[in-house]
Amino acid sequence: MTTLRQLRFLVALSDTTNFSRAAETCHVTQSTLSTGLKELESRLGIKVAERSTHRVLMTPIGKTLAGRARDILAQVEDFEAVANAEVSAGITQLRLGVIPTVGPFLLPRALPSLRADWPEMQVYLREELTESLVAGLIDGRLDLILIALPHDLPPQVETETLFDDGYSLATPRAHPLANLSRVEGTDLAGRRLLLLERGHCLQKHALSSVPGIALEEDESFSATSLPTLVSMVEEGIGVTLLPHLAIDAGLAVGHDLHLSHLEGATPRRIVLAWRKSSAQSTVFRKIGENLRRSRGKPS
């Protein structure tokens, strides 16, 4: 019978493509890992990897089975968590993933309150892009993720809406739109926006924020962070859209630029997400209530 240990060996080898590193990940000797994988291959009648002196190459079926193994192991974690929830009234460890356009602007206000409500809970934070966070949630690396929608999510993911996050236009002081407290989508027609590099969901959200108007990106420059975008606007390089969450947290404070509220924009939706099979959904919803309250606090 295929064992969970063999599945862990398979996932570790797929992740590292190296027997030595895979063995370290599983806290076993290399010979133990190699023997376990050979037993798995013998039972299944297939090869999960091609071995040579210098490298390990996962076979197509090996990659497929490793993906299935990740799902199984994540479900086993949830199975064990159900039992743990019966003997523990709370949650002692939370692996929380956040996107970089939300986490730094919400969590500094939220974490003290979370610690007060769950004093025994240790929060381990991971800041990654949305695709990586969703993958980490599905394979069990993360318990809970804080992301922005719209974004395609797999069916095994549950979400809790926290709040909608609109936009303001950030311009240099000398820009023609800098004398307006509010702008409309038509004011942006024909103007190219400085945006975050591809991979950031905010890049897509900003471009689709004005219904009926196809906003354009200034492809000569892309930023890795919102503070970088603010600095570029301040230098007069261009204009950008900034989410209200970041503005309220003081992103533009101390910078010589102008902010105009973007009327009629479709906001991004900030949500918490977790696996539907998780035993901690009740706790996660309470954490969502905490984050929602934190959003309402003045910065």
Sine and cosine of phi, psi and omega as CSV:
sin_phi,cos_phi,sin_psi,cos_psi,sin_omega,cos_omega
0.00,0.00,0.69,-0.72,0.08,-1.00
-0.90,0.44,0.72,-0.70,-0.05,-1.00
-0.96,-0.29,0.36,-0.93,0.07,-1.00
-0.88,0.48,-0.56,0.83,0.02,-1.00
-0.88,0.48,-0.68,0.73,0.05,-1.00
-0.89,0.45,-0.61,0.79,0.04,-1.00
-0.90,0.43,-0.64,0.77,0.05,-1.00
-0.90,0.43,-0.64,0.77,0.05,-1.00
-0.87,0.49,-0.70,0.72,-0.03,-1.00
-0.89,0.45,-0.72,0.70,0.00,-1.00
-0.89,0.45,-0.68,0.74,-0.01,-1.00
-0.89,0.46,-0.66,0.75,0.01,-1.00
-0.92,0.38,-0.64,0.77,0.03,-1.00
-0.90,0.44,-0.63,0.78,-0.02,-1.00
-0.95,0.33,-0.59,0.81,-0.13,-0.99
-0.97,-0.25,-0.38,0.92,-0.13,-0.99
0.72,0.70,0.64,0.77,-0.01,-1.00
-0.43,-0.90,0.83,-0.55,-0.07,-1.00
-0.90,0.43,-0.63,0.78,-0.03,-1.00
-0.91,0.42,-0.74,0.67,-0.01,-1.00
-0.93,0.37,-0.59,0.81,0.04,-1.00
-0.89,0.45,-0.65,0.76,0.03,-1.00
-0.90,0.45,-0.65,0.76,0.04,-1.00
-0.89,0.46,-0.67,0.75,0.02,-1.00
-0.87,0.50,-0.61,0.79,-0.04,-1.00
-1.00,-0.02,-0.02,1.00,0.02,-1.00
0.87,0.50,0.68,0.73,0.08,-1.00
-0.73,-0.69,0.17,-0.99,0.08,-1.00
-0.97,0.25,0.35,-0.94,-0.01,-1.00
-0.89,0.46,-0.61,0.79,-0.01,-1.00
-0.92,0.39,-0.59,0.81,0.04,-1.00
-0.90,0.43,-0.70,0.71,0.01,-1.00
-0.90,0.44,-0.71,0.71,-0.02,-1.00
-0.88,0.48,-0.69,0.73,0.02,-1.00
-0.89,0.45,-0.68,0.74,0.01,-1.00
-0.88,0.48,-0.65,0.76,0.00,-1.00
-0.95,0.32,-0.59,0.81,0.06,-1.00
-0.91,0.42,-0.64,0.77,0.06,-1.00
-0.89,0.45,-0.63,0.77,0.04,-1.00
-0.89,0.45,-0.73,0.69,0.01,-1.00
-0.88,0.47,-0.65,0.76,0.00,-1.00
-0.90,0.43,-0.67,0.75,-0.01,-1.00
-0.92,0.39,-0.65,0.76,-0.07,-1.00
-1.00,0.09,-0.33,0.94,0.00,-1.00
0.97,0.25,0.45,0.89,0.00,-1.00
-0.66,-0.76,0.19,-0.98,0.12,-0.99
-0.97,-0.26,0.80,-0.59,0.02,-1.00
-1.00,0.01,-0.29,0.96,-0.03,-1.00
-0.44,-0.90,0.50,-0.87,0.14,-0.99
-0.99,-0.14,0.83,-0.56,-0.08,-1.00
-0.96,-0.27,0.68,-0.73,0.14,-0.99
-0.64,-0.77,0.03,-1.00,-0.04,-1.00
-0.89,0.45,-0.57,0.82,-0.17,-0.99
-0.96,-0.29,-0.27,0.96,-0.06,-1.00
-0.38,-0.92,0.24,-0.97,0.09,-1.00
-0.86,-0.51,0.78,-0.63,0.01,-1.00
-0.86,-0.52,0.89,-0.46,0.03,-1.00
-0.93,0.37,0.70,-0.71,0.08,-1.00
-0.97,0.25,0.33,-0.95,0.03,-1.00
-0.82,0.58,-0.69,0.73,0.01,-1.00
-0.94,0.34,-0.51,0.86,0.06,-1.00
-0.90,0.45,-0.67,0.74,0.04,-1.00
-0.90,0.44,-0.69,0.73,0.00,-1.00
-0.89,0.46,-0.72,0.70,-0.01,-1.00
-0.93,0.37,-0.55,0.84,0.05,-1.00
-0.90,0.44,-0.63,0.77,0.06,-1.00
-0.89,0.45,-0.67,0.74,0.05,-1.00
-0.90,0.44,-0.62,0.78,-0.01,-1.00
-0.90,0.44,-0.62,0.79,0.04,-1.00
-0.87,0.50,-0.69,0.72,0.01,-1.00
-0.88,0.47,-0.69,0.73,-0.02,-1.00
-0.89,0.45,-0.71,0.71,-0.03,-1.00
-0.91,0.41,-0.60,0.80,0.05,-1.00
-0.91,0.42,-0.63,0.77,0.02,-1.00
-0.93,0.38,-0.57,0.82,0.06,-1.00
-0.90,0.43,-0.67,0.74,0.05,-1.00
-0.85,0.52,-0.69,0.73,0.01,-1.00
-0.92,0.40,-0.60,0.80,0.05,-1.00
-0.86,0.51,-0.72,0.69,0.01,-1.00
-0.93,0.37,-0.56,0.83,-0.01,-1.00
-0.91,0.41,-0.53,0.85,0.05,-1.00
-0.87,0.50,-0.70,0.72,0.02,-1.00
-0.91,0.41,-0.67,0.74,0.00,-1.00
-0.90,0.45,-0.55,0.83,-0.01,-1.00
-0.91,0.42,-0.44,0.90,0.00,-1.00
-0.95,0.31,-0.46,0.89,-0.05,-1.00
-0.97,-0.25,0.00,1.00,0.00,-1.00
-0.70,-0.71,0.80,-0.60,-0.05,-1.00
-0.97,0.25,-0.28,0.96,-0.06,-1.00
-0.77,-0.64,-0.41,-0.91,0.00,-1.00
-0.76,-0.66,0.78,-0.62,-0.11,-0.99
-0.99,-0.16,-0.31,0.95,-0.02,-1.00
-0.60,-0.80,0.75,-0.66,0.01,-1.00
-0.77,-0.64,0.87,-0.49,0.08,-1.00
-0.99,-0.12,0.99,-0.16,-0.14,-0.99
-0.96,-0.28,0.84,-0.55,0.07,-1.00
-0.98,-0.20,0.65,-0.76,-0.04,-1.00
-0.69,-0.73,0.52,-0.85,0.11,-0.99
-0.99,0.10,0.50,-0.87,-0.11,-0.99
-0.94,0.34,-0.20,0.98,0.05,-1.00
-1.00,-0.09,0.08,1.00,0.06,-1.00
-0.81,-0.59,-0.79,0.61,-0.12,-0.99
-0.76,0.65,-0.81,0.59,-0.06,-1.00
-0.90,0.43,-0.31,0.95,-0.09,-1.00
-0.97,-0.23,-0.19,0.98,0.01,-1.00
-0.90,-0.43,-0.69,0.73,-0.14,-0.99
-0.91,0.40,-0.59,0.81,0.03,-1.00
-0.83,0.55,-0.54,0.84,0.06,-1.00
-0.99,0.15,-0.49,0.87,-0.12,-0.99
-1.00,0.06,-0.56,0.83,-0.13,-0.99
-0.87,0.50,-0.68,0.74,0.04,-1.00
-0.86,0.52,-0.62,0.79,0.02,-1.00
-0.94,0.35,-0.62,0.79,0.05,-1.00
-0.89,0.46,-0.66,0.75,0.01,-1.00
-0.90,0.43,-0.59,0.81,0.02,-1.00
-0.92,0.39,-0.64,0.77,-0.03,-1.00
-0.98,0.21,-0.53,0.85,-0.01,-1.00
-0.77,-0.64,0.96,0.27,-0.10,-1.00
-0.89,0.45,-0.39,0.92,-0.02,-1.00
-1.00,0.01,-0.09,1.00,-0.10,-1.00
-1.00,0.03,0.79,-0.61,0.12,-0.99
-0.99,-0.11,0.80,-0.60,-0.03,-1.00
-0.97,-0.25,0.86,-0.50,0.06,-1.00
-0.96,-0.27,0.89,-0.46,-0.10,-0.99
-0.99,-0.15,0.65,-0.76,0.14,-0.99
-0.77,-0.64,0.85,-0.53,0.05,-1.00
-0.98,-0.21,0.91,-0.41,-0.05,-1.00
-0.57,-0.82,0.17,-0.99,0.09,-1.00
-0.97,0.25,0.29,-0.96,-0.17,-0.99
-0.84,0.54,-0.73,0.68,-0.05,-1.00
-0.84,0.54,-0.68,0.73,-0.01,-1.00
-0.92,0.39,-0.63,0.77,0.01,-1.00
-0.90,0.43,-0.69,0.72,0.00,-1.00
-0.89,0.45,-0.68,0.74,0.03,-1.00
-0.89,0.46,-0.67,0.75,0.02,-1.00
-0.91,0.42,-0.55,0.84,0.05,-1.00
-0.93,0.37,-0.72,0.70,-0.06,-1.00
-0.91,0.41,-0.64,0.77,-0.06,-1.00
-1.00,0.05,0.06,1.00,0.10,-1.00
1.00,0.02,0.06,1.00,0.02,-1.00
-0.94,0.33,-0.49,0.87,0.00,-1.00
-0.84,-0.54,0.49,-0.87,0.04,-1.00
-1.00,-0.06,-0.57,0.83,-0.17,-0.98
-0.48,-0.88,0.63,-0.77,0.02,-1.00
-0.75,-0.66,0.53,-0.85,0.00,-1.00
-0.91,-0.41,0.95,-0.33,-0.13,-0.99
-0.70,-0.71,0.00,-1.00,0.02,-1.00
-0.85,-0.53,0.66,-0.75,0.08,-1.00
-0.95,-0.30,0.40,-0.91,0.24,0.97
-0.98,0.18,0.61,-0.80,0.11,-0.99
-0.31,-0.95,0.67,-0.74,0.01,-1.00
-0.93,0.36,0.80,-0.60,0.01,-1.00
-0.86,-0.51,0.57,-0.82,0.04,-1.00
-0.92,0.38,0.38,-0.93,-0.12,-0.99
-0.91,0.42,-0.32,0.95,-0.03,-1.00
-1.00,0.09,0.17,0.99,-0.03,-1.00
-0.97,-0.25,0.73,-0.68,0.09,-1.00
-0.97,-0.24,0.59,-0.81,0.01,-1.00
-0.80,-0.60,0.45,-0.89,0.10,-0.99
-0.78,-0.63,0.90,-0.44,0.00,-1.00
-0.94,0.34,0.75,-0.66,0.04,-1.00
-0.99,-0.15,-0.81,0.59,0.01,-1.00
-0.18,-0.98,0.28,-0.96,0.11,-0.99
-1.00,-0.06,0.56,-0.83,-0.10,-1.00
-0.80,-0.60,0.96,-0.28,-0.02,-1.00
-0.99,0.12,-0.22,-0.97,-0.13,-0.99
-0.73,-0.69,0.44,-0.90,0.23,-0.97
-0.81,-0.59,0.51,-0.86,0.06,-1.00
-1.00,0.07,0.80,-0.60,0.05,-1.00
-0.97,-0.23,0.83,-0.56,-0.02,-1.00
-0.75,-0.66,0.39,-0.92,0.16,-0.99
-0.91,0.42,0.37,-0.93,-0.03,-1.00
-0.86,0.51,-0.52,0.85,-0.08,-1.00
-1.00,0.03,0.04,1.00,-0.06,-1.00
-0.95,0.30,0.54,-0.84,0.00,-1.00
-0.85,0.53,-0.45,0.90,-0.01,-1.00
-1.00,-0.03,0.01,1.00,-0.11,-0.99
-0.95,0.30,-0.16,0.99,0.02,-1.00
-1.00,-0.09,0.11,0.99,-0.04,-1.00
-0.96,-0.27,0.71,-0.70,0.08,-1.00
-0.99,0.16,-0.42,0.91,0.03,-1.00
-0.70,-0.72,0.61,-0.79,0.07,-1.00
-0.79,-0.61,0.33,-0.94,0.05,-1.00
-0.91,-0.42,0.20,-0.98,-0.01,-1.00
-0.85,0.52,-0.56,0.83,0.00,-1.00
-0.90,0.44,-0.43,0.90,0.04,-1.00
-0.93,0.36,-0.33,0.95,-0.03,-1.00
-0.99,-0.11,-0.14,0.99,0.00,-1.00
-0.85,0.53,0.78,-0.63,0.02,-1.00
0.99,0.13,-0.05,1.00,0.02,-1.00
-0.98,-0.22,0.73,-0.69,0.00,-1.00
-1.00,0.00,0.69,-0.72,-0.07,-1.00
-0.98,-0.17,0.69,-0.73,0.23,-0.97
-0.96,0.28,0.75,-0.66,-0.07,-1.00
-0.68,-0.74,0.16,-0.99,0.11,-0.99
-0.95,0.32,0.37,-0.93,-0.01,-1.00
-0.91,0.41,0.38,-0.93,-0.01,-1.00
-0.87,0.50,0.59,-0.81,-0.10,-0.99
0.92,-0.39,-0.53,0.85,0.12,-0.99
-0.98,0.19,0.81,-0.59,0.00,-1.00
-0.89,0.46,-0.47,0.88,0.00,-1.00
-0.90,0.44,-0.46,0.89,0.04,-1.00
-0.88,0.48,-0.72,0.70,0.03,-1.00
-0.95,0.32,-0.65,0.76,-0.04,-1.00
-0.88,0.47,-0.67,0.75,-0.01,-1.00
-0.90,0.44,-0.67,0.74,-0.04,-1.00
-0.92,0.40,-0.44,0.90,-0.02,-1.00
-0.96,-0.29,0.34,0.94,-0.12,-0.99
-0.98,0.21,-0.36,0.93,-0.04,-1.00
-0.94,-0.34,0.95,-0.32,-0.02,-1.00
-0.85,0.53,0.74,-0.67,0.08,-1.00
0.99,0.11,-0.08,1.00,0.00,-1.00
-0.81,-0.59,0.82,-0.58,0.01,-1.00
-1.00,0.06,0.98,-0.17,0.02,-1.00
-0.95,0.31,0.48,-0.88,-0.07,-1.00
-0.91,-0.41,0.54,-0.84,0.00,-1.00
-0.99,-0.16,0.65,-0.76,0.16,-0.99
-0.98,0.20,0.99,-0.13,-0.11,-0.99
-0.98,0.20,0.00,1.00,0.04,-1.00
-0.97,0.22,-0.23,0.97,-0.03,-1.00
-0.47,-0.88,0.67,-0.74,0.15,-0.99
-0.66,-0.75,0.59,-0.81,-0.10,-1.00
-0.96,-0.28,0.41,-0.91,0.06,-1.00
-1.00,-0.04,-0.19,0.98,-0.05,-1.00
-0.43,-0.90,0.34,-0.94,0.06,-1.00
-0.91,0.42,-0.65,0.76,0.07,-1.00
-0.85,0.53,-0.58,0.82,0.05,-1.00
-0.91,0.41,-0.67,0.75,0.05,-1.00
-0.86,0.51,-0.70,0.71,0.00,-1.00
-0.86,0.51,-0.68,0.73,0.00,-1.00
-0.90,0.43,-0.62,0.79,0.00,-1.00
-0.92,0.39,-0.64,0.77,0.06,-1.00
-0.90,0.44,-0.69,0.72,0.00,-1.00
-0.87,0.50,-0.54,0.84,0.02,-1.00
-0.98,0.19,-0.05,1.00,0.04,-1.00
1.00,0.09,0.27,0.96,-0.06,-1.00
-0.97,0.24,-0.47,0.88,-0.01,-1.00
0.06,-1.00,-0.29,-0.96,-0.01,-1.00
-0.83,-0.56,0.33,-0.94,0.01,-1.00
-0.48,-0.88,0.19,-0.98,0.13,-0.99
-0.97,-0.25,0.76,-0.65,0.02,-1.00
-0.90,-0.43,0.69,-0.72,0.04,-1.00
-0.95,0.32,0.56,-0.83,-0.04,-1.00
-0.88,0.48,-0.55,0.83,0.03,-1.00
-0.83,0.56,-0.72,0.70,-0.02,-1.00
-0.94,0.34,-0.63,0.78,0.02,-1.00
-0.90,0.44,-0.71,0.70,-0.01,-1.00
-0.89,0.45,-0.45,0.89,0.01,-1.00
-0.99,0.11,0.01,1.00,0.09,-1.00
0.99,-0.12,0.31,0.95,-0.04,-1.00
-0.83,0.56,-0.64,0.77,-0.09,-1.00
-1.00,-0.07,-0.05,1.00,-0.03,-1.00
-0.89,0.45,0.75,-0.66,0.00,-1.00
1.00,0.06,0.00,1.00,0.02,-1.00
-0.95,-0.32,0.64,-0.77,-0.04,-1.00
-1.00,0.03,0.99,0.13,0.04,-1.00
-0.52,-0.85,0.16,-0.99,-0.03,-1.00
-0.90,-0.44,0.63,-0.78,0.03,-1.00
-0.90,-0.44,0.78,-0.63,0.05,-1.00
-0.83,-0.56,0.79,-0.61,0.01,-1.00
-0.90,0.44,0.73,-0.68,0.01,-1.00
-1.00,-0.01,0.96,-0.29,-0.04,-1.00
-0.93,0.36,0.63,-0.78,0.14,-0.99
0.95,0.32,0.20,0.98,-0.02,-1.00
-0.96,0.29,0.55,-0.83,0.12,-0.99
-0.99,0.14,0.91,-0.42,-0.07,-1.00
-0.96,0.28,0.39,-0.92,0.21,-0.98
-0.99,0.17,0.46,-0.89,-0.04,-1.00
-0.95,-0.31,0.87,-0.50,-0.02,-1.00
-1.00,0.02,0.81,-0.58,-0.08,-1.00
-0.70,-0.71,0.38,-0.92,0.27,-0.96
-0.99,-0.13,0.56,-0.83,0.02,-1.00
-0.67,-0.74,0.58,-0.82,0.04,-1.00
-0.49,-0.87,0.18,-0.98,0.04,-1.00
-0.95,0.32,0.69,-0.73,0.01,-1.00
-0.87,0.49,-0.44,0.90,-0.03,-1.00
-0.99,0.13,-0.06,1.00,-0.06,-1.00
-0.91,0.41,0.59,-0.81,0.04,-1.00
-0.99,0.12,-0.09,1.00,-0.12,-0.99
-0.96,-0.28,0.38,0.92,-0.08,-1.00
-0.87,0.49,-0.59,0.81,0.02,-1.00
-0.90,0.43,-0.68,0.73,0.06,-1.00
-0.90,0.43,-0.66,0.75,-0.02,-1.00
-0.88,0.47,-0.61,0.79,0.03,-1.00
-0.92,0.38,-0.58,0.82,0.06,-1.00
-0.93,0.37,-0.61,0.79,0.09,-1.00
-0.89,0.46,-0.62,0.78,0.06,-1.00
-0.87,0.49,-0.66,0.75,0.05,-1.00
-0.88,0.47,-0.64,0.77,0.02,-1.00
-0.89,0.45,-0.72,0.70,0.01,-1.00
-0.91,0.42,-0.59,0.81,0.02,-1.00
-0.90,0.43,-0.67,0.74,0.05,-1.00
-0.91,0.42,-0.64,0.77,-0.01,-1.00
-0.90,0.44,-0.58,0.82,0.03,-1.00
-0.88,0.47,-0.53,0.85,-0.04,-1.00
-0.98,0.18,-0.18,0.98,-0.02,-1.00
-0.98,0.22,0.55,-0.83,0.09,-1.00
-0.93,0.38,0.55,-0.83,-0.01,-1.00
-0.98,0.18,0.00,0.00,0.00,0.00
